[in-house]
Amino acid sequence: MADEANRTAFLEIQGRMIELTGKLKQVQNQMRNKEGEKKRAFLTLEELCQLSDDTNTYKSIGRT
């Protein structure tokens, strides 16, 4: 009886662990993607800051 309860509890915890591990990987991927976006935005800003104020530049509209 106690063994069955322990087994049920273990399976429940194991299922939650699998679910949470998947969510963790998803969040880590999102963080990695955001870091790349941040780096590209910083590099773009550095390039634009080097230009004089009267330089014509392209302004993107919408998603890239």
Beta strands, then each sheet from edge to edge (+ up, - down):
end
